[in-house]
Amino acid sequence: MNFCGKTAVVTGGSRGLGRAISLELAKGGANVVLCYAGNESAAEETVQSCEALGGKALAIRCDVSQSDEVKALMDAALTAFGRIDILVNNAGITRDALLMTMKEADFDAVTATNLKGTFLCMKAVARQMMRQKYGRIVNLSSVVGLHGNAGQVNYAASKAGVIGMTKSLAKELASRNVTVNAVAPGFIDTDMTAALPEAAKTAMLSAIPVGRAGRTEDVARAVAFLAGDETGYITGQVLSVDGGMSM
Ligand code: NDP
């Protein structure tokens, strides 16, 4: 994919899927501005890996649930590179528990990062993208947002909400050559899934027709596809990257 001359903002780019997405875009020549919550050394590692691929990259600490921090992130990207062509809303967290024991604070924390964070980032770039009559927004949803999962009422709500926002904003921005799509990964090998109990991992693996967990690159390539110049006629869609899990 060719992203030469394009600038991408990737939230949660320090680790896991966000790192792989940053590298995939950098490989295509994009300038990458990634944000992270607190893991500065991991973020710097991603920056160095992007630069080793020949691109320019920048890491900014930003809690995506805070509007002033999101504004500062986008301002930094514009100051460094003059425009934002691609936004990947990848930052996400889990706080799993069955509904009966789920704390209200855990519902609020998950929806604040996953759902409100996506809203704030889209809002912060929408005007700029409309003005330049070009933009590609890709939001990370989940198989759980499509089908639900016991123990993840908060996470499922946030990821289903991301799909609703994706489709709504796609309708608002389509005439300005700004596409908004979502990717719904299944079970991907990252820190997030490493924290799951072994029994849950085994159950999930057995539900994947392809017969293996997803790799971060599997998702990164799908994101890059939707972030490309050539996919301007695809908007408001949810692309499952789950080895057939949701068939
Ligand atoms: P990881 O836990 O491996 O990484 C999470 C990333 O998000 C880190 O870069 C972290 O930064 C950042 N982050 C967390 N909270 C915030 C915040 N408030 N503001 C800014 N950045 C934040 O997650 P994954 O790579 O596994 O997941 C990435 C996305 O993909 C998430 O949205 C997740 O819900 C989704 N997804 C993942 C699946 C999987 O199987 N792994 C399946 C389906 C969807 P730091 O390093 O500083 O902590």
Boltz pocket constraint, residues with backbone or C-beta under 6 A from the ligand:
constraints:
  - pocket:
      binder: B
      contacts: [[A, 11], [A, 12], [A, 13], [A, 14], [A, 15], [A, 16], [A, 17], [A, 18], [A, 35], [A, 36], [A, 37], [A, 38], [A, 39], [A, 40], [A, 42], [A, 62], [A, 63], [A, 64], [A, 65], [A, 89], [A, 90], [A, 91], [A, 92], [A, 93], [A, 113], [A, 117], [A, 140], [A, 141], [A, 142], [A, 143], [A, 184], [A, 185], [A, 186], [A, 187], [A, 188], [A, 189], [A, 190], [A, 191], [A, 192], [A, 193]]
      max_distance: 6.0
